[in-house]
């Protein structure tokens, strides 16, 4: 299992630029880019700030991806 991020999709749907969201969430543009590209996971405070800026819940942005085990 892993945590996946819908941030890039959400920003595209809402027409939000990374620069704007980074400023609202009080993080660097580089940090936001890494989060949006699933390269890093946010700390809980950062996740809350991003969710609040987007008017969403954390679980609307980040979700757990289930992996299936093939039976042998």
N, C-alpha and C positions, 0 to 999 in steps of 0.2 A: 504494500500500500504506500501511497505517497500523497502529498498535498499538492494540488494543482490550483492555478490561479486564473481567474477570468478577467483580470484587470484590463488587459489589452482590449478584449472584446467589449467590455463595459464602456471604456473610454471612447472607443470608436462609435458605439451605439449612441452615446450621449454627446458626441462631438467635443469631448474634453481633451485638451492638450496636456502632455506630461508636465510641462513647465508649470501650468496653473495648479495641477493637482499636487505636485511636489511642494509648491509654496503653501497651499492650504494645509497640507499634512505636516509641514515644517520638517521636510527631509530634503536631501539633495536630489537633483535631477538624476544623477548616476544611480543612487539608491533606488529610486522609483523605477528606473529602467531595468535594473536587475530584478526587481520584484515582478514587474510586468512580463518579463521574459522567462519567468520560472527559474531564475538562476539562484535566488535567495528566498528565504522565508522571512517575513517581517517579525519584529518583536510584537508582543501583544499591544503595547501602547501605540506603536506605529500602525498596526492593523486597525485599531479603533479610530485613529485620526483619519486614515484613508477612508474607512467606511463612513464616518461621520461627514466628511467632505463630499462624499458621493450620495449621501442620504440613504445609505444601505446598511445591512447587517454584515458582519464579518463573513458569516457563512454564505452570503450571497456572492462574495468575491473569491474566497478560498474554500475549497472542498476537498474531501478525501477521495482519492481515486482507488477503487478496489481492484486488486489483481486476482485473477482466477488461476487456480492451480489445476493443471491438466492431470487427470488421473492416469496412472500408468499400469 
